[in-house]
Amino acid sequence: MNAVIEPIIFCICSIAIFFSWLQFHRKFPFALFNPLLLSVISVVLILFLLEIDYSRYMTGGEWISAFIEPGVVALGYPLYKQMHLISRLWRTLIGACCLASLCALTINVLFAKALGIDEWAIRSLATLNITTAIAMETSAEIGGSAALAAVAVMIAGFTGSAFGMLLMSVLKIKNMRAVGLAFGSASHALGAATIARTSMEASAYASTALILCAIVTAIVAPIYIPFLLSL
Amino acid sequence: MLKYLFAAFLISICLIVGKALAHYIGFFPGSIYGMLLFAAILASNIFDEAAIGAAIAKIINIMPLVFLPVCVGVIQYGDLLQTSGWKIVAVGMSSTLSVMALVAFICAKILRDERCD
């Protein structure tokens, strides 16, 4: 009986915790109150306090995880919404996203190697600048851990949200289209959400960049990361 | 409700075709093929985008939920985070700020000359 009820309880609790934090974030829309981050902390604490194994939790959790792939497909919608922008400025956008993607992968892998991080962990965090769904899929494909990839993605999101505007003012970048591309290509959806509060134009560019960078990284990473690791 | 069901149906079809493409062509994960196919279908105007657009926007809004169980898996890496946690944060912060600065700097120069209405 337990084998049937327990996964259902885990599943319902996870959903309830997420929606509670989502409501909280709507009232207090700060980057640090990210619903996913707060939900992860809450669930980890509960599992820790009740001494529940991760594998036991995943008997219910895997029902929710089954929707990751459809979630990636749904990202086709924002891609479609930005197609007018992509068709008009495709050279600049694709060029910027290729540059951002290659630059991010290079810095992540080489810096992590220099700091002596384990190779499997490098494979997990190499894709940290792209949107969670595709980062998880890509890092799993190249031999990393999807869980670690998701955590690394949040670091990029918070860094961009917290310090992005400060960096732009230090660099004296006033062109909001360039600012949007920078936020989207370096700190994905969190960056795009942050910049949306300042400029809707920048937000459209950020959304475009986050999708294009994710696609470019998914293409390039399986070839480029083994090459960087072999250096 | 019908809009959600239709959006889910369309996404499922794209994912199935995407997985088939990934199986036969390889290169991308099936979900990426599915995403590109989904964007292409919406762009082709076969279906009324307005009918399913709102439903998909809501789905995307709550999408972080599906990552929750996998993210909780980070508890398996407690040792790694204790020994190398600060290194991972250092890598993440430095690459994010470097990429941001580089893209902003180059794009500000390019987009200044580009016409945009």
Interface residues (C-beta under 8 A of the other chain):
Chain A: S14 I15 I17 F18 F19 L22 P35 L36 S39 V40 V43 V44 L47 F48 Y54 Y57 M58 G60 G61 E62 I64 S65 F67 I68 E69 P70 G71 V72 V73 A74 L75 G76 Y77 P78 L79 Y80 M83 R88 L89 T92 G95 A96 L99 A100 C103 A104 I107 N108 F111 A112 L115 G116 I117 D118 A121 L125 L128 N129 T132 A133 I134 M136 E137 T138 E141 S145 A146 A147 L148 A150 V151 A152 I155 A156 T159 G160 F163 G164 L167 M168 L171 I173 K174 N175 R177 A178 V179 L181 A182 F183 S185 A186 S187 A209 I215 A218 I219
Chain B: A7 A8 I11 S12 C14 L15 G18 F27 F28 P29 G30 S31 I32 G34 M35 L36 L37 F38 A39 A40 I41 L42 A43 E49 G53 I56 A57 I59 I60 I62 M63 P64 L65 V66 F67 L68 P69 V70 C71 V72 G73 V74 I75 Q76 Y77 L80 S84 K87 I88 V89 A90 V91 G92 M93 S94 S95 T96 L97 S98 V99 M100 A101 L102 V103 A104 F105 I106 C107 A108 I110 L111 R112 E114 C116
